[in-house]
Amino acid sequence: MVSLVAPSPSAHSRKELVADLIAMVKPEQVLWDDENQRPFECDGLAVYRQMPWVTVIPDNIAQVQAIMAYCYGQQIPVVVRGAGTGLCAGAMPHASGVLLVMTRFDKVLELDGDLAQARVQPGVRNLALSEAAAPLGLYYAPDPSSQIACTIGGNVAENAGGVHCLKYGLTVNNLLAVTIVTMEGELVTFGGAGFDTPGMDLVALLSGSEGLLGVVVEATVRLLPRAEKVQVLMAAFDSVQVAGDAVAELIGSGVIPAGLEMMDQLAITAAEDFVKVGYPTDAKALLICELDGTSAEVAQQLQAVKSCFTDCGATSIRVAKDADEAARLWLGRKSAFPAVGRMSPDYYCMDGTIPRSQVGHVLTRIAELSVHYDLPVANVFHAGDGNLHPLILFNDAQPGDLEKAEALGGDILTLCVDVGGTITGEHGVGLEKLPLMPYQFSDQEVAQFRGIKLAFDPHEQLNPGKAIPTLKYCQEYRSIQHD
């Protein structure tokens, strides 16, 4: 793990800090004992843990402003946490800082059916937003696998995507305005309700900023109307290379599905054993494709997809006959992560992105790396946009297994960069991928990232030591690579 370069600890004792925070909020909103803070020691990547120094749970913007201004003046680091479903240790607490938990900001403030927009607090769950918009015939398109629990604020922080991002975009493509509280305690809104706003597009800058630039306290997002027709089909293939080539061929033909997901044989077997939806367990790879639009559009696209997959060598194609069957086909895909978890004491979920044309090659190479490290890898991912999620199975109780899993994960991410991709798609850099930032980015690029960080957070108090490595580390990394 890369060592953190954090701000100097405050001269305040924890007792003084707690007393000062209680003066700003109610006593029950401040936690400082281990028992009550234990649930906050990590996010979804549980191998990285740190007990918070002090945790505070505000319930209004004025409290957030007061806490931030106080911490700024006292040079106290602040880490912001939402639902804790992140997978890069981005919300891991700071040992001598304040953990700001935003779960009480959980209200849909406004739904506008005419403008097809929603104004929400950051603690609103992703799926709850679509449920709230359903009576208007609308929904929120980004749908990460954790959407039942993850929140809009976390989606903004990581620029989350999901199954339908291929056609409808990531969080940044559905985000109209963001209100943040800066490290100094200032309340600032970027963007607006219109299609465009004057000045620079700082909304895009904040999306995916991993809590390094400000505390999101409100967001305005775009909603979409439900499609007239939705059709789901599943195609089986006898190799991951052939299935990967089929993905590139389909997108290259001009068909843009609402969703296009891929699973390899290990993931297929795990999902079928778990939820029994009728997946062909002898298949080496499955593609699950969803089409939406008008009835005429979907009918035309369905024929094009079937022809494409057949020409590419699909061994079988199953078209869902109704909504229930479609839901079951998706159930296996959406249950894949917990299903794989039943096969091993632990798994390490990776996140890298590659060009679609490289899917077959990269999956073949991952299989070779799996053999080299003697650790199974299940692949289930967003094939349409090349966002990989290899699940590396290991046993943390077995000495050396975690280190092997991390080394294998590092090789997968450098492979992604080597073929023209990136070390992260939607999980973020956090602490997990921090050591690999110099592999993808030059010292000049890292310096630019840090310049942006300093413009928002001049003393680097917000989520310090995450996402952006120091230039000293980058130089040391390059010297080791050259030796």
N, C-alpha and C positions, 0 to 999 in steps of 0.2 A: 504494500500500500504506500502511496506517495505521502510524505510527511506534509502536514499543513503549515502554511505560513499565515498565522492568524494575528489580528490586532492585539496589542498589549492588553492584558486583562485589566479591568477596572480596579481602581483603588478601593472600591466598595467591597465589603464582605457580603456573603450571600444573605445574611440576616438583614443587613441594611437595604440590599436590593429588594428583598421580599417586602419589607416595610414600606419602601417607596412605591412599589407596584400596587400594593393593597390600597394606598392612598388614591390611586387612579381608578381602580376597579373594586369589585366586591371581594372580600376575603376568599370566598369559595372559587374565584376565578384564578387564583394563584396557587400553584403546586410546587413544592420543593422537596418533599420526602421521596425516597426511592420507590416505595410501594405504589404511590399514585402516579409517579412519572414513568414507571416501567413500560407501560404500553406505548410510550413515545420514543423509546430508545433506538428504533430503526424504522425504515419504511419496508416495502415489499422485498427488498434485498437484505434479508436478515443476517447475512454473514458479516455485515458492517453494523456495529452497534456502538452507541455512546449514550450514557445516561445524561439527560439534560441537567444543567445547573439549576435553572429555574424555568418553569413553564407557566405561561399566562394565556388565558382563554378569553379574549375580548368579545363583546357582543354588539358593539357599535363603532362607527368610524371615528368618533371623537376619542374613544379609548385607544384605538390604534394610533391615532396621531399623537396622543399624549405619550404613549409608550415609546414610539419611535423617536420622538424629539428628546425624551429623557435618555434613551440608550445612546443616541447620537452625542449628546452632551457629555455623557459619562464614558464614552468610548467602549461601550459594551456591544459585542457581536450579537446579531439577531438572525435566527433561522426561522423561516416561515413553513408551516406544515398544514396540509389540507387533510384529506382522508387517509393519507399514508399508504396509498396503493402503488406509489412509484417504485421503479425497479433499478435505480442507479445510485442509491444512497444519497440522493439529492436533498432529502429532508432529514438526514441524520443530524442530531443536535450538536451544538458546539459545547465543549467541556466547560467553558467559562463564559457562556452567553445565555441569552434568553431564547426560549423556543416559543414562537407565537403561533398558537393553534387557532385556525379560522373556521372551525366546524360550526360555530353558532351563526355564521352568516349564511343561512340556508333558505332564504326566501326568494321566490320569483316575484320581483317587484312590479313588473308590467308585462303583459302580453298584448301585442298589437297585431290583430288579424289583417288589417288593411295594409300595413307596412310589412307584414310577415317578419316581425322582430320580437325579441324578448329582452328585457332588462332584468338581470339576475345578480344576486350576491354570489361570491365565489364558492360558498359551501353548498350550493345546489348540486345535487347529484346529476350526472350526465343523463341517465335514464329518466329521472324525475322531471327533467325539463321537457322531454318528448311527451311524457304522460300528461303534463300540465297543458301542453299545446294541442293535444289530440282532439279535444272538443271543437277546435277551430279548423280541424282537418290539416294541421301542420305538424312538423316534427323537426328535431335538431339532428342534422345529418352525421356529424362525427360520432362514431360509436366504438370506442376502444373496448376490448374484451372485458375490462373491469367496470363497464359503464353502470352496472347496478350499484357500485360503491364509489367510484372515482368522482371528483367534483370539477366544476367548470374552472375554478381557479387553478387547480392542478393541470387541467387540460391546457390552459393558457401557458402555464409555466413550462410544460414539456412539448407544446404544439402537438397534442395527441391526434391520432388519426382513427384507425379502425377499419372494419370490413368495407365500408362504403366510401373510403377516402379516394379510391381510384377515380370515381366519377364526380364526387361532390366535394372533394378537397379535405385538407387537414383543418385543424382549429383556425389557423391563420386565414384560411379562405372563407371562413364563416363568422369571423369576428369583425364587428363594426366599430366598437369603442371600448376602451379600457380605462377605468379610473384606478389610480394607484395612490398609495401614501409613500412618499420618499423616505429615505433614511433620516432626513431632517425633520420629518413630520408634516411635510407639505402635501396637500391634496391636489392632484393634477389629473385631468382627463385628456386622453388622446383619442382622436377619431371623433365620430359622431353618427347620427342616425341616417345621414344621407349616403349616397353611393360613393361620394368622394368628399374630402375635407381639405381646406387650404393647408399648405405647408408640407413638410416631410411626412412620410408614412411611418410614424413612430409606433403605430399599433403593431405592424409587422416586426419591428425591432423588439417589442416587449414579448411577443409570442415566441415561446421557446427560450426565454432568457433565464429560466431555471431559478427564479427567485433572487437573482443577482442585482436587479435594477430597482425593484420596488415591491410593495405589498399590494396585490390586487384586492380591491374592496368592492368592485362592481364591474360588470361587463354587459355590453349590448351585443347580441348575436343574431345572425340571420336564421330564419326558419324557412322550411321548404314545404310545399304542398305534397300530400301523399299521392303517389303515382296511381293512375287508373288501373294499371295491370302490372303484376309482379310474377315472374316465372323463374323457377330455380331448376337447374339440372346438375347432374354429377357425372363426371367422366373418369373412367379408370384407365391406367396406363401400366405397361409392364416395365418401365424404367423411369427414374426421375429425370434423366436427360431428355427423354421423349416428351414427358409432361412439361418440362421447362421450355422446350422448343415450341410446344403448342401454345404456351402463354405468349411468347414473342410473336408467333404467327397470327394469333387472334387479334392482338392489339395492332399489329402492323396492317391488318386487313381493314382497319377503320372501325371495328366494333369496340365500343367502350362499355363494358358491363358495369352495373351498379356495384358489383363485388366479384372478385375472382380470387379464391383462396386455394392453397395447396397443402396437402398433407403427404408425408412419406409413409412407408409401411409400418414403421414402429408406432407412429402417431395414429395411423388408421386402426391398428390392432388394439391399442390402448383405448381409443374412443369407443370402438365397437364393444369391447369387453365391459366398458363402464356404462354406456347408455343404450346399447343394442338397437341401433337405428337402421341396420341392414347394410352397412358398409362391406364391400368385398375385401376380406382380409388377405386374399391372395394377391391383391394389386400392389404394385411397388409404389404407386403414387395415385392420388386422387386430385381432381380439380373440381371445386364447387363454384358454380357460376350463377350469379343472379342478374336478371335482366329486368328493367322497368321502363315504363313509359305508357303511351297509348296502346290499346290492344293491337292495332295494326303494326306499330313499331316493334312491339315485343314479338309478334308472330314472325315478322321478317327477320329480326335478329336471331331468334331461336333457330331458324333454319340455317342461318349463316354460321352460328356457333357449332351446331351439330355437324355440318359439312366440314368445317375447319378441323374439329377434333377427330372426326373420322379419317380425314385425309392425313392427319398427323400421327395416326396409329393408335387411337383409343381402342381398348379391348372391349369396352362396354360403355353405353351412355344411358343414363336413367333420368327421365324428365318427371319432375314432381307433378302428380295428377291434380293436387289441390293444395290449399294453404297448410293443411295439417301435415301432409307429407313434406312440403317445403320446410316447415318448421323443424321437422325431425332431421332432415338432412343438415340443416344449420345447427341443430342441437349437438350433433357429434363434433362439429368444428369448434363450437363455442365451449364445449366441455373438454376439449383436448388437453388443456393445461392441467386441470385437476385429474384427468384420466391418466396422464403420464406420471403425475405425482404418486399414483398408486403403485407404480412399477419400481420405485426406488425411494430410499429414505430421503434423498434430497435431489433437487435439480437446479441448474443454473440457467436462467433464461437470458439469452443473448439478444441483441438488437442491432442489426446493421442493414444498410441499404445498398443494393447493387442495380446496375442496368438490367432491364428485363431480358436482354439478349444473353446475359451471363448466368441466368438461373440454373440451367442444366449443368454447366461447367462447375459452378460454385458448389452445388449440392453433391456432385461427384467428388469434388475435392474435400468437402466436409466429411464424407464417408471415409475417405482415406485417412484424414486426421483422426477420426474416431478410432480407427484400428490402431493407429500409431500410439495414441494415448491410452488405449484400452479402456475407453469410456463410451458407452452408448450415447447416441445423439438422435433425438426425435425432432423432425422438422415439420412445423406447422406455421404458416405465414401468409402474409398478404402478397400473393404472387403478382397481382396486377401492377403494383407499383414497386415491386422488388424489395419490399421490407421484410427481411428475414427475422425469424424468431427461433433459432436452434435451441433446443432444450437439452442441456448436457446433464446426463444422469450420473450421480456420484453419491458417496456415503461420507458425510462429514466426520463420522466417528472413526473412519478408516484413515490412519495417518498418511498424509500426503495426497489424499484424494482431492481435497479442496484446491490445493496448489496445482494439481494436474488439470482440474476443471478450469481454473483461471487461465492457465497457460494455453489450453485448448481454445478457450474463448478468445484470448488475445490473438491467436493464430487465425481464427475465423474473421475477426475484425480487420486485421491487416490484409487478409485475402480480399475482403470487401473493398478496401481502398485500392489495392493493386489492380482490380478489374474496373476501376472507375467509379466506385461507390463511396460510402461514408461509414464512419464508425458508429453512427446512431441514426435511427429513423424517427422514433417517437418516444423512446424511454429517457433520452437525455444523456448527458455526460456525467454529471454529479461527481462522485468520488470514483465510481467503478471504472469509467473510461478515461479518467484524467491522465493516467500514465501514457496513453496512446495518442493524446492530442498532438504531440510533436511529430508523430508518424504521418499524420494527415496535413498538418498546417505548418507553414514556415514560421520562423521567429518574427518576421514582419507582420504576418497575419495574427499571431498570438498577441503581439504588442498592440495591434489595432483593437482586438477584443478587449484588452485591458484598458485601453483608452476610453472605450465606450463605457465600461464598468465604472471608471473613475469619474466620468461626467455625471453619472447618476449617484454614485456612492464614493465620495472623495477619499474616505478613510478605509474603504474596503471592509465595512462592518456587516454588510448583508450577505449571508451565506458564504462566509469567507472560506477559501481553500477548495472551493468546488468549481467544476466546469472549465476554468481557465488556469492552466499551469503557470508557474513563474517562468520568466525568461531564463533564470539560472537553471531551473530544472530542464528546460528545453535544450540548453547548451550542453548540460551534462549528459542528457539522453543522446544527443547527436555524437558526442565524443565517444560514448560507449559503443554506439552503432558502427563508428568508423574504425574502432580498434579490432 
